[in-house]
Amino acid sequence: MSSTLNSSWVSTDPSWSLYYPFSTTAVAVGLVTIIGLILVSPTVFSKKKNGIKELGGLSILTARPFFSKRFDFLWSNFQKTADTMFKFKVLQHSIVAVRGEEARKVFLDNKNLNFTEGYKLLMGAAPDLKDISVEGYEQDNVTLLNKRIGTLLNRRRLSDVIPTLLDDVNIRMKSWGNEGKFDPFRNIYDLVFQMTVRMASCDELAKNPEAIRNLQKHYWDLEKSSTATALLLPWFPGSAKKQQARATKGLYTIISDYVEKRRSADVPSSDAVDILLAQGLDNADIVGFILAIIFAGVINTGIISCWALVYLSCHPEWKVKIKAEVETMISKHIDTSTSEPLHKLLGAIPISVWEDEMPMIEVVIRETIRMVSGGALLRRNVLEDLTIDGKTISKGDFMAYQTYDVHMNPDIYSDPSRFDPDRYSSGREEDKKETFAYLGWGAGRHPCTGMKVAKLEIKLILALFLAGYDYEVVDKSGNPAKTLPRSDYNDIHAARPIGEPCFIQFKRVVE
């Protein structure tokens, strides 16, 4: 049907409806029916020659919930198809959503599937310096990025920076007061942001509260600008695109100014910026690297830290175990007769202890990740057609796999919605029942390069907070939470609880 009505169909003569009383109603009903079919059609599937059921309807309507409520979109359509995969369109691009062990093995371990290409179209929150006419930074060079991460965030540098990280975190925690209530999905994120900037940049920036606040504002503005319109129509000069450019420019300007200060400094330091300067990198490369670290590290580490504290409060037996583990670690490795404050004592503990002698915190982190990470991993098939379960994924197709498919699978994890860190203990080891049954730190061809850094940050936060404070999770009125909060899998930026917000009510008990 033509998108416009021919003028002969509907007369402008007011007497026309008197002679044809049902005609205007019929036209209105017809239009409503057409619109209804367009809106409903995305729920209709057709099976194509490659054997994959394809979601119907206009792609612009079909794809929109993939960007606004990704978890619900993927999981609900899997329930409708009762199949291991389905396909839908994002404009001219095809995306194949997959589930099941066989698909998971191919998704994570096939050389055809490109990690960077998968996220380029379908995520888009990380800053692109080309948006503000900064050339030269190789944003898509994952190998180079990982090499620099290995150089800057190695064990020796992490060991050296632990006391400073704890100093930073202690200053932030003391600013909360001796007792009160805070939103963990703001305050704990602040701690992670501070620590990430400290490790990825330089002392001058990390100790400037105003600069950190401005960086955070631009960071969250950029995260919020990652709308469906901005991703699907990157050329469209809408408000999200303008906000994206402003935020990127703000981030670049702040960090670049500090890079220049370090470039002109008389004495080099051991900070990340100085190491990169010594390697001959220009400002664009250094700023791009710092931003990559911030955007890769803050969200996931923040989510895990927040939810670990929430789960421990709601499971006091595990809270007791973690506090005891931290106290044992301190008494075993530190002279507790000293009058040094808690963060100084923790700062004197060797990195080998943080990495290798905290088994209780390790399984709490592992279980927290399993519970809160239900989102979609993304890839693109860049080499040649490949076959999964007898169905063909064409070259050029994007792919999506929900971690919820494995992390909440009752055939793998008993009572999967229950927080149970013991499920990884010897004799149970539920995470080894299938291939790639646990995806918390990446798997297959793409393990998480920053895993050790992220774990260290989480452990420092948990140790300092659990040893230094009494706390419980409460509602907005300060009453103990009646039910265990659940992570919103659709909230890919913060994973806040579904429904009413939760808060942490605290009292400082150790200086």
One Martini backbone bead per residue (centre of mass of N, CA, C, O) as a GRO file, in nm:
protein
  511
    1MET     BB    1   0.098   0.033   0.019
    2SER     BB    2   0.070   0.346   0.026
    3SER     BB    3   0.176   0.607   0.243
    4THR     BB    4  -0.048   0.760   0.083
    5LEU     BB    5  -0.353   0.910   0.033
    6ASN     BB    6  -0.566   0.938  -0.202
    7SER     BB    7  -0.784   1.200  -0.269
    8SER     BB    8  -1.023   1.006  -0.377
    9TRP     BB    9  -1.088   0.852  -0.108
   10VAL     BB   10  -1.125   1.142   0.042
   11SER     BB   11  -1.344   1.376   0.099
   12THR     BB   12  -1.394   1.733   0.171
   13ASP     BB   13  -1.687   1.696   0.182
   14PRO     BB   14  -1.911   1.713   0.445
   15SER     BB   15  -2.148   1.538   0.298
   16TRP     BB   16  -2.013   1.258   0.247
   17SER     BB   17  -2.085   1.115   0.527
   18LEU     BB   18  -2.394   1.105   0.480
   19TYR     BB   19  -2.382   0.894   0.234
   20TYR     BB   20  -2.108   0.749   0.389
   21PRO     BB   21  -2.113   0.653   0.711
   22PHE     BB   22  -1.878   0.403   0.697
   23SER     BB   23  -1.611   0.509   0.562
   24THR     BB   24  -1.447   0.653   0.785
   25THR     BB   25  -1.443   0.411   0.971
   26ALA     BB   26  -1.302   0.217   0.779
   27VAL     BB   27  -1.042   0.377   0.752
   28ALA     BB   28  -0.970   0.385   1.050
   29VAL     BB   29  -0.964   0.080   1.091
   30GLY     BB   30  -0.750   0.025   0.878
   31LEU     BB   31  -0.521   0.190   1.008
   32VAL     BB   32  -0.519   0.045   1.279
   33THR     BB   33  -0.459  -0.234   1.162
   34ILE     BB   34  -0.188  -0.167   1.032
   35ILE     BB   35  -0.048  -0.069   1.287
   36GLY     BB   36  -0.095  -0.328   1.447
   37LEU     BB   37   0.068  -0.514   1.259
   38ILE     BB   38   0.337  -0.367   1.295
   39LEU     BB   39   0.351  -0.407   1.610
   40VAL     BB   40   0.301  -0.727   1.612
   41SER     BB   41   0.494  -0.865   1.395
   42PRO     BB   42   0.756  -0.924   1.574
   43THR     BB   43   0.613  -1.202   1.689
   44VAL     BB   44   0.664  -1.314   1.405
   45PHE     BB   45   0.769  -1.617   1.254
   46SER     BB   46   1.017  -1.727   1.014
   47LYS     BB   47   1.152  -1.978   0.810
   48LYS     BB   48   1.448  -2.011   0.670
   49LYS     BB   49   1.683  -2.170   0.469
   50ASN     BB   50   1.890  -2.178   0.729
   51GLY     BB   51   1.679  -2.257   0.983
   52ILE     BB   52   1.608  -1.968   1.093
   53LYS     BB   53   1.425  -1.788   1.285
   54GLU     BB   54   1.238  -1.489   1.197
   55LEU     BB   55   1.177  -1.173   1.273
   56GLY     BB   56   0.933  -0.965   1.215
   57GLY     BB   57   0.892  -0.670   1.068
   58LEU     BB   58   1.006  -0.374   1.137
   59SER     BB   59   1.327  -0.317   1.222
   60ILE     BB   60   1.298  -0.053   1.390
   61LEU     BB   61   1.092  -0.198   1.586
   62THR     BB   62   1.230  -0.465   1.654
   63ALA     BB   63   1.511  -0.334   1.770
   64ARG     BB   64   1.454  -0.139   2.003
   65PRO     BB   65   1.445  -0.342   2.256
   66PHE     BB   66   1.746  -0.426   2.227
   67PHE     BB   67   1.833  -0.135   2.354
   68SER     BB   68   1.625  -0.098   2.608
   69LYS     BB   69   1.544  -0.437   2.654
   70ARG     BB   70   1.742  -0.685   2.603
   71PHE     BB   71   1.669  -0.920   2.782
   72ASP     BB   72   1.365  -0.940   2.725
   73PHE     BB   73   1.384  -0.970   2.421
   74LEU     BB   74   1.548  -1.234   2.408
   75TRP     BB   75   1.401  -1.421   2.613
   76SER     BB   76   1.109  -1.402   2.499
   77ASN     BB   77   1.183  -1.513   2.211
   78PHE     BB   78   1.278  -1.788   2.307
   79GLN     BB   79   1.002  -1.875   2.421
   80LYS     BB   80   0.852  -1.858   2.144
   81THR     BB   81   1.044  -2.058   1.972
   82ALA     BB   82   1.180  -2.305   2.112
   83ASP     BB   83   1.489  -2.241   2.045
   84THR     BB   84   1.846  -2.190   1.982
   85MET     BB   85   1.746  -1.972   1.757
   86PHE     BB   86   1.739  -1.628   1.628
   87LYS     BB   87   1.631  -1.367   1.402
   88PHE     BB   88   1.725  -1.019   1.334
   89LYS     BB   89   1.691  -0.673   1.261
   90VAL     BB   90   1.933  -0.395   1.201
   91LEU     BB   91   1.836  -0.289   0.956
   92GLN     BB   92   2.081  -0.436   0.749
   93HIS     BB   93   2.129  -0.616   0.994
   94SER     BB   94   2.216  -0.933   1.129
   95ILE     BB   95   2.085  -1.110   1.419
   96VAL     BB   96   2.198  -1.387   1.622
   97ALA     BB   97   2.042  -1.571   1.860
   98VAL     BB   98   2.184  -1.778   2.121
   99ARG     BB   99   2.175  -2.120   2.265
  100GLY     BB  100   2.350  -2.335   2.437
  101GLU     BB  101   2.626  -2.532   2.434
  102GLU     BB  102   2.704  -2.542   2.135
  103ALA     BB  103   2.679  -2.237   2.082
  104ARG     BB  104   2.875  -2.147   2.305
  105LYS     BB  105   3.132  -2.278   2.193
  106VAL     BB  106   3.135  -2.122   1.927
  107PHE     BB  107   3.112  -1.830   2.030
  108LEU     BB  108   3.389  -1.850   2.217
  109ASP     BB  109   3.591  -2.042   1.993
  110ASN     BB  110   3.563  -1.895   1.716
  111LYS     BB  111   3.754  -1.734   1.469
  112ASN     BB  112   3.516  -1.587   1.312
  113LEU     BB  113   3.466  -1.431   1.581
  114ASN     BB  114   3.429  -1.086   1.654
  115PHE     BB  115   3.449  -0.876   1.917
  116THR     BB  116   3.472  -0.577   1.819
  117GLU     BB  117   3.251  -0.585   1.596
  118GLY     BB  118   3.014  -0.658   1.784
  119TYR     BB  119   3.030  -0.379   1.963
  120LYS     BB  120   3.026  -0.139   1.769
  121LEU     BB  121   2.709  -0.139   1.699
  122LEU     BB  122   2.563  -0.259   1.989
  123MET     BB  123   2.674  -0.028   2.193
  124GLY     BB  124   2.862   0.269   2.205
  125ALA     BB  125   2.969   0.411   2.485
  126ALA     BB  126   3.237   0.449   2.404
  127PRO     BB  127   3.469   0.663   2.315
  128ASP     BB  128   3.514   0.859   2.010
  129LEU     BB  129   3.761   1.069   1.896
  130LYS     BB  130   3.640   1.128   1.608
  131ASP     BB  131   3.396   1.303   1.711
  132ILE     BB  132   3.645   1.536   1.782
  133SER     BB  133   3.884   1.524   1.569
  134VAL     BB  134   4.068   1.277   1.670
  135GLU     BB  135   4.361   1.147   1.556
  136GLY     BB  136   4.545   0.812   1.570
  137TYR     BB  137   4.373   0.635   1.739
  138GLU     BB  138   4.360   0.277   1.803
  139GLN     BB  139   4.067   0.159   1.907
  140ASP     BB  140   4.056  -0.151   1.762
  141ASN     BB  141   4.331  -0.243   1.910
  142VAL     BB  142   4.334  -0.502   2.120
  143THR     BB  143   4.626  -0.599   2.133
  144LEU     BB  144   4.749  -0.328   2.220
  145LEU     BB  145   4.580  -0.287   2.472
  146ASN     BB  146   4.668  -0.548   2.621
  147LYS     BB  147   4.969  -0.480   2.627
  148ARG     BB  148   4.941  -0.223   2.801
  149ILE     BB  149   4.806  -0.355   3.039
  150GLY     BB  150   5.041  -0.551   3.103
  151THR     BB  151   5.246  -0.319   3.162
  152LEU     BB  152   5.077  -0.135   3.378
  153LEU     BB  153   4.910  -0.399   3.530
  154ASN     BB  154   5.111  -0.537   3.691
  155ARG     BB  155   5.216  -0.676   3.980
  156ARG     BB  156   5.417  -0.458   4.066
  157ARG     BB  157   5.230  -0.212   4.034
  158LEU     BB  158   5.007  -0.312   4.218
  159SER     BB  159   5.178  -0.332   4.471
  160ASP     BB  160   5.258  -0.025   4.483
  161VAL     BB  161   4.939   0.088   4.480
  162ILE     BB  162   4.778  -0.014   4.725
  163PRO     BB  163   4.817   0.210   4.943
  164THR     BB  164   4.692   0.436   4.766
  165LEU     BB  165   4.415   0.313   4.722
  166LEU     BB  166   4.343   0.304   5.028
  167ASP     BB  167   4.364   0.602   5.074
  168ASP     BB  168   4.141   0.686   4.878
  169VAL     BB  169   3.911   0.517   5.001
  170ASN     BB  170   3.923   0.633   5.288
  171ILE     BB  171   3.854   0.922   5.217
  172ARG     BB  172   3.577   0.859   5.101
  173MET     BB  173   3.455   0.714   5.349
  174LYS     BB  174   3.490   0.953   5.554
  175SER     BB  175   3.285   1.144   5.396
  176TRP     BB  176   3.024   0.987   5.516
  177GLY     BB  177   3.095   0.930   5.798
  178ASN     BB  178   3.017   0.735   6.086
  179GLU     BB  179   2.707   0.758   6.001
  180GLY     BB  180   2.441   0.611   5.786
  181LYS     BB  181   2.326   0.662   5.439
  182PHE     BB  182   2.357   0.485   5.118
  183ASP     BB  183   2.414   0.456   4.774
  184PRO     BB  184   2.585   0.203   4.627
  185PHE     BB  185   2.526   0.303   4.315
  186ARG     BB  186   2.730   0.547   4.393
  187ASN     BB  187   2.954   0.520   4.613
  188ILE     BB  188   3.098   0.265   4.497
  189TYR     BB  189   3.150   0.381   4.220
  190ASP     BB  190   3.335   0.604   4.321
  191LEU     BB  191   3.560   0.417   4.414
  192VAL     BB  192   3.619   0.282   4.141
  193PHE     BB  193   3.682   0.535   3.984
  194GLN     BB  194   3.920   0.628   4.151
  195MET     BB  195   4.098   0.372   4.114
  196THR     BB  196   4.111   0.376   3.803
  197VAL     BB  197   4.243   0.651   3.770
  198ARG     BB  198   4.492   0.594   3.935
  199MET     BB  199   4.602   0.350   3.751
  200ALA     BB  200   4.567   0.512   3.452
  201SER     BB  201   4.730   0.779   3.533
  202CYS     BB  202   4.771   1.032   3.779
  203ASP     BB  203   4.815   1.200   4.068
  204GLU     BB  204   4.699   1.480   3.999
  205LEU     BB  205   4.421   1.367   3.916
  206ALA     BB  206   4.346   1.167   4.155
  207LYS     BB  207   4.367   1.426   4.380
  208ASN     BB  208   4.124   1.573   4.214
  209PRO     BB  209   3.799   1.610   4.286
  210GLU     BB  210   3.690   1.791   4.057
  211ALA     BB  211   3.799   1.627   3.818
  212ILE     BB  212   3.652   1.366   3.892
  213ARG     BB  213   3.365   1.477   3.877
  214ASN     BB  214   3.380   1.561   3.578
  215LEU     BB  215   3.443   1.285   3.466
  216GLN     BB  216   3.186   1.148   3.569
  217LYS     BB  217   2.983   1.317   3.421
  218HIS     BB  218   3.082   1.248   3.134
  219TYR     BB  219   3.056   0.946   3.161
  220TRP     BB  220   2.743   0.934   3.213
  221ASP     BB  221   2.661   1.092   2.964
  222LEU     BB  222   2.771   0.882   2.766
  223GLU     BB  223   2.607   0.643   2.857
  224LYS     BB  224   2.320   0.787   2.805
  225SER     BB  225   2.380   0.833   2.482
  226SER     BB  226   2.323   0.516   2.432
  227THR     BB  227   2.105   0.503   2.201
  228ALA     BB  228   1.926   0.380   1.951
  229THR     BB  229   1.962   0.621   1.762
  230ALA     BB  230   2.273   0.655   1.790
  231LEU     BB  231   2.334   0.361   1.683
  232LEU     BB  232   2.154   0.346   1.415
  233LEU     BB  233   2.201   0.686   1.372
  234PRO     BB  234   2.505   0.836   1.374
  235TRP     BB  235   2.430   1.090   1.171
  236PHE     BB  236   2.226   1.197   1.368
  237PRO     BB  237   2.164   1.533   1.512
  238GLY     BB  238   2.091   1.470   1.801
  239SER     BB  239   2.098   1.488   2.139
  240ALA     BB  240   2.276   1.238   2.184
  241LYS     BB  241   2.505   1.320   1.992
  242LYS     BB  242   2.575   1.585   2.136
  243GLN     BB  243   2.634   1.463   2.412
  244GLN     BB  244   2.861   1.280   2.316
  245ALA     BB  245   3.052   1.506   2.221
  246ARG     BB  246   3.072   1.663   2.487
  247ALA     BB  247   3.176   1.431   2.664
  248THR     BB  248   3.427   1.360   2.500
  249LYS     BB  249   3.558   1.638   2.517
  250GLY     BB  250   3.572   1.654   2.825
  251LEU     BB  251   3.750   1.407   2.869
  252TYR     BB  252   3.986   1.489   2.688
  253THR     BB  253   4.062   1.761   2.815
  254ILE     BB  254   4.131   1.673   3.100
  255ILE     BB  255   4.344   1.452   3.037
  256SER     BB  256   4.529   1.615   2.844
  257ASP     BB  257   4.623   1.823   3.052
  258TYR     BB  258   4.775   1.610   3.230
  259VAL     BB  259   4.965   1.509   3.015
  260GLU     BB  260   5.109   1.781   2.973
  261LYS     BB  261   5.215   1.809   3.260
  262ARG     BB  262   5.391   1.550   3.243
  263ARG     BB  263   5.558   1.631   2.992
  264SER     BB  264   5.675   1.904   3.155
  265ALA     BB  265   5.813   1.757   3.364
  266ASP     BB  266   6.116   1.717   3.527
  267VAL     BB  267   6.006   1.456   3.682
  268PRO     BB  268   5.952   1.142   3.663
  269SER     BB  269   5.722   0.888   3.709
  270SER     BB  270   5.529   0.579   3.786
  271ASP     BB  271   5.305   0.650   3.623
  272ALA     BB  272   5.121   0.579   3.352
  273VAL     BB  273   5.173   0.832   3.182
  274ASP     BB  274   5.487   0.820   3.195
  275ILE     BB  275   5.518   0.546   3.060
  276LEU     BB  276   5.384   0.630   2.791
  277LEU     BB  277   5.575   0.862   2.727
  278ALA     BB  278   5.837   0.681   2.720
  279GLN     BB  279   5.706   0.529   2.454
  280GLY     BB  280   5.604   0.780   2.255
  281LEU     BB  281   5.329   0.882   2.306
  282ASP     BB  282   5.058   1.051   2.236
  283ASN     BB  283   4.783   1.202   2.350
  284ALA     BB  284   4.568   1.030   2.207
  285ASP     BB  285   4.673   0.753   2.304
  286ILE     BB  286   4.660   0.807   2.609
  287VAL     BB  287   4.366   0.891   2.635
  288GLY     BB  288   4.244   0.640   2.501
  289PHE     BB  289   4.351   0.440   2.709
  290ILE     BB  290   4.223   0.556   2.965
  291LEU     BB  291   3.930   0.534   2.864
  292ALA     BB  292   3.930   0.229   2.821
  293ILE     BB  293   3.974   0.157   3.118
  294ILE     BB  294   3.732   0.299   3.240
  295PHE     BB  295   3.505   0.161   3.057
  296ALA     BB  296   3.591  -0.136   3.134
  297GLY     BB  297   3.600  -0.111   3.470
  298VAL     BB  298   3.369   0.038   3.626
  299ILE     BB  299   3.104  -0.115   3.590
  300ASN     BB  300   3.173  -0.411   3.669
  301THR     BB  301   3.316  -0.350   3.938
  302GLY     BB  302   3.080  -0.195   4.061
  303ILE     BB  303   2.865  -0.414   4.050
  304ILE     BB  304   3.011  -0.628   4.222
  305SER     BB  305   3.058  -0.460   4.478
  306CYS     BB  306   2.767  -0.391   4.543
  307TRP     BB  307   2.641  -0.684   4.544
  308ALA     BB  308   2.821  -0.811   4.754
  309LEU     BB  309   2.720  -0.636   4.990
  310VAL     BB  310   2.425  -0.715   4.965
  311TYR     BB  311   2.449  -1.025   4.994
  312LEU     BB  312   2.596  -1.025   5.269
  313SER     BB  313   2.366  -0.891   5.426
  314CYS     BB  314   2.150  -1.125   5.338
  315HIS     BB  315   2.409  -1.326   5.435
  316PRO     BB  316   2.547  -1.345   5.739
  317GLU     BB  317   2.726  -1.602   5.722
  318TRP     BB  318   2.915  -1.467   5.500
  319LYS     BB  319   2.991  -1.213   5.647
  320VAL     BB  320   3.144  -1.356   5.874
  321LYS     BB  321   3.355  -1.501   5.697
  322ILE     BB  322   3.485  -1.245   5.572
  323LYS     BB  323   3.569  -1.102   5.830
  324ALA     BB  324   3.749  -1.335   5.929
  325GLU     BB  325   3.944  -1.336   5.689
  326VAL     BB  326   4.052  -1.050   5.726
  327GLU     BB  327   4.149  -1.078   6.021
  328THR     BB  328   4.346  -1.309   5.964
  329MET     BB  329   4.522  -1.161   5.762
  330ILE     BB  330   4.619  -0.942   5.954
  331SER     BB  331   4.734  -1.121   6.192
  332LYS     BB  332   4.938  -1.284   6.005
  333HIS     BB  333   5.090  -1.010   5.849
  334ILE     BB  334   5.049  -0.815   6.105
  335ASP     BB  335   5.119  -0.576   6.345
  336THR     BB  336   4.859  -0.512   6.579
  337SER     BB  337   5.009  -0.315   6.792
  338THR     BB  338   4.967  -0.095   6.623
  339SER     BB  339   4.827   0.245   6.551
  340GLU     BB  340   4.738   0.193   6.286
  341PRO     BB  341   4.525   0.216   6.055
  342LEU     BB  342   4.349   0.004   5.863
  343HIS     BB  343   4.451   0.094   5.575
  344LYS     BB  344   4.753   0.056   5.651
  345LEU     BB  345   4.748  -0.242   5.716
  346LEU     BB  346   4.642  -0.337   5.439
  347GLY     BB  347   4.880  -0.195   5.273
  348ALA     BB  348   5.105  -0.413   5.398
  349ILE     BB  349   4.993  -0.632   5.231
  350PRO     BB  350   5.067  -0.856   5.017
  351ILE     BB  351   4.969  -0.943   4.701
  352SER     BB  352   4.974  -1.253   4.740
  353VAL     BB  353   4.745  -1.250   4.948
  354TRP     BB  354   4.520  -1.119   4.782
  355GLU     BB  355   4.535  -1.347   4.553
  356ASP     BB  356   4.579  -1.641   4.746
  357GLU     BB  357   4.428  -1.579   5.064
  358MET     BB  358   4.090  -1.548   4.959
  359PRO     BB  359   3.855  -1.778   4.921
  360MET     BB  360   3.588  -1.645   5.015
  361ILE     BB  361   3.591  -1.396   4.832
  362GLU     BB  362   3.614  -1.545   4.566
  363VAL     BB  363   3.329  -1.691   4.579
  364VAL     BB  364   3.164  -1.435   4.612
  365ILE     BB  365   3.240  -1.307   4.347
  366ARG     BB  366   3.153  -1.541   4.165
  367GLU     BB  367   2.850  -1.542   4.255
  368THR     BB  368   2.781  -1.253   4.193
  369ILE     BB  369   2.826  -1.267   3.891
  370ARG     BB  370   2.620  -1.488   3.829
  371MET     BB  371   2.368  -1.327   3.938
  372VAL     BB  372   2.414  -1.038   3.760
  373SER     BB  373   2.500  -1.187   3.481
  374GLY     BB  374   2.256  -1.168   3.196
  375GLY     BB  375   2.374  -1.066   2.954
  376ALA     BB  376   2.506  -0.977   2.637
  377LEU     BB  377   2.704  -1.117   2.408
  378LEU     BB  378   2.927  -1.015   2.134
  379ARG     BB  379   2.940  -1.073   1.774
  380ARG     BB  380   3.121  -1.133   1.451
  381ASN     BB  381   3.105  -1.270   1.133
  382VAL     BB  382   3.414  -1.233   0.927
  383LEU     BB  383   3.481  -1.491   0.730
  384GLU     BB  384   3.256  -1.738   0.742
  385ASP     BB  385   3.047  -1.964   0.724
  386LEU     BB  386   2.851  -2.118   0.990
  387THR     BB  387   2.770  -2.409   1.197
  388ILE     BB  388   2.470  -2.461   1.407
  389ASP     BB  389   2.264  -2.706   1.450
  390GLY     BB  390   2.225  -2.694   1.119
  391LYS     BB  391   2.282  -2.384   1.112
  392THR     BB  392   2.334  -2.072   0.939
  393ILE     BB  393   2.600  -1.840   0.969
  394SER     BB  394   2.664  -1.561   0.819
  395LYS     BB  395   2.855  -1.358   0.678
  396GLY     BB  396   2.818  -1.058   0.887
  397ASP     BB  397   2.689  -1.159   1.122
  398PHE     BB  398   2.547  -1.123   1.420
  399MET     BB  399   2.592  -1.204   1.777
  400ALA     BB  400   2.402  -1.346   2.064
  401TYR     BB  401   2.477  -1.410   2.421
  402GLN     BB  402   2.334  -1.518   2.717
  403THR     BB  403   2.439  -1.567   3.039
  404TYR     BB  404   2.170  -1.668   3.158
  405ASP     BB  405   2.162  -1.947   3.012
  406VAL     BB  406   2.391  -2.055   3.222
  407HIS     BB  407   2.369  -1.911   3.513
  408MET     BB  408   2.033  -2.007   3.515
  409ASN     BB  409   2.082  -2.318   3.497
  410PRO     BB  410   1.944  -2.595   3.661
  411ASP     BB  411   2.140  -2.817   3.528
  412ILE     BB  412   2.393  -2.668   3.668
  413TYR     BB  413   2.240  -2.486   3.889
  414SER     BB  414   2.131  -2.511   4.189
  415ASP     BB  415   1.919  -2.301   4.260
  416PRO     BB  416   2.008  -2.026   4.086
  417SER     BB  417   1.864  -1.782   4.267
  418ARG     BB  418   2.072  -1.865   4.481
  419PHE     BB  419   2.297  -1.767   4.719
  420ASP     BB  420   2.595  -1.996   4.665
  421PRO     BB  421   2.930  -2.026   4.709
  422ASP     BB  422   2.952  -2.348   4.758
  423ARG     BB  423   2.918  -2.447   4.451
  424TYR     BB  424   3.257  -2.435   4.415
  425SER     BB  425   3.327  -2.663   4.575
  426SER     BB  426   3.453  -2.941   4.663
  427GLY     BB  427   3.228  -3.181   4.500
  428ARG     BB  428   3.067  -2.977   4.318
  429GLU     BB  429   3.141  -2.786   4.082
  430GLU     BB  430   2.910  -2.654   3.885
  431ASP     BB  431   3.100  -2.490   3.673
  432LYS     BB  432   3.188  -2.801   3.536
  433LYS     BB  433   2.944  -2.945   3.377
  434GLU     BB  434   3.021  -2.755   3.136
  435THR     BB  435   3.105  -2.584   2.877
  436PHE     BB  436   3.131  -2.281   2.971
  437ALA     BB  437   2.960  -2.241   3.264
  438TYR     BB  438   3.156  -1.987   3.313
  439LEU     BB  439   3.158  -1.608   3.237
  440GLY     BB  440   3.277  -1.384   3.435
  441TRP     BB  441   3.593  -1.377   3.280
  442GLY     BB  442   3.548  -1.506   3.048
  443ALA     BB  443   3.610  -1.701   2.735
  444GLY     BB  444   3.816  -1.859   2.544
  445ARG     BB  445   3.930  -1.607   2.326
  446HIS     BB  446   3.810  -1.392   2.577
  447PRO     BB  447   3.959  -1.310   2.824
  448CYS     BB  448   4.006  -1.114   3.098
  449THR     BB  449   4.257  -0.883   3.129
  450GLY     BB  450   4.138  -0.727   3.409
  451MET     BB  451   4.091  -0.931   3.645
  452LYS     BB  452   4.309  -0.868   3.864
  453VAL     BB  453   4.228  -0.576   3.905
  454ALA     BB  454   3.932  -0.615   3.978
  455LYS     BB  455   3.972  -0.801   4.220
  456LEU     BB  456   4.139  -0.609   4.387
  457GLU     BB  457   3.934  -0.382   4.417
  458ILE     BB  458   3.714  -0.550   4.552
  459LYS     BB  459   3.882  -0.648   4.798
  460LEU     BB  460   3.948  -0.371   4.915
  461ILE     BB  461   3.660  -0.283   4.967
  462LEU     BB  462   3.560  -0.522   5.139
  463ALA     BB  463   3.777  -0.515   5.359
  464LEU     BB  464   3.741  -0.220   5.459
  465PHE     BB  465   3.433  -0.234   5.515
  466LEU     BB  466   3.403  -0.498   5.691
  467ALA     BB  467   3.626  -0.410   5.909
  468GLY     BB  468   3.506  -0.093   5.956
  469TYR     BB  469   3.194  -0.196   5.944
  470ASP     BB  470   2.860  -0.167   6.008
  471TYR     BB  471   2.585  -0.331   5.823
  472GLU     BB  472   2.281  -0.271   5.618
  473VAL     BB  473   2.005  -0.337   5.429
  474VAL     BB  474   1.780  -0.083   5.310
  475ASP     BB  475   1.539   0.126   5.276
  476LYS     BB  476   1.435   0.454   5.235
  477SER     BB  477   1.338   0.442   5.557
  478GLY     BB  478   1.551   0.232   5.713
  479ASN     BB  479   1.448  -0.047   5.666
  480PRO     BB  480   1.473  -0.357   5.648
  481ALA     BB  481   1.498  -0.573   5.410
  482LYS     BB  482   1.254  -0.809   5.307
  483THR     BB  483   1.402  -0.855   5.033
  484LEU     BB  484   1.589  -0.970   4.787
  485PRO     BB  485   1.750  -0.818   4.569
  486ARG     BB  486   1.726  -0.760   4.209
  487SER     BB  487   1.867  -0.762   3.916
  488ASP     BB  488   1.872  -0.559   3.628
  489TYR     BB  489   1.931  -0.684   3.312
  490ASN     BB  490   1.859  -0.413   3.149
  491ASP     BB  491   2.088  -0.271   3.321
  492ILE     BB  492   2.397  -0.216   3.169
  493HIS     BB  493   2.523   0.029   3.360
  494ALA     BB  494   2.427  -0.072   3.688
  495ALA     BB  495   2.236  -0.298   3.802
  496ARG     BB  496   1.992  -0.232   3.941
  497PRO     BB  497   1.730  -0.275   4.116
  498ILE     BB  498   1.428  -0.394   4.121
  499GLY     BB  499   1.244  -0.136   4.191
  500GLU     BB  500   1.323  -0.063   4.481
  501PRO     BB  501   1.552   0.087   4.642
  502CYS     BB  502   1.872   0.049   4.795
  503PHE     BB  503   2.050   0.061   5.112
  504ILE     BB  504   2.323   0.167   5.327
  505GLN     BB  505   2.361   0.107   5.668
  506PHE     BB  506   2.604   0.271   5.882
  507LYS     BB  507   2.902   0.199   6.100
  508ARG     BB  508   3.182   0.301   6.241
  509VAL     BB  509   3.438   0.082   6.420
  510VAL     BB  510   3.710   0.147   6.254
  511GLU     BB  511   4.012   0.338   6.189
   0.00000   0.00000   0.00000
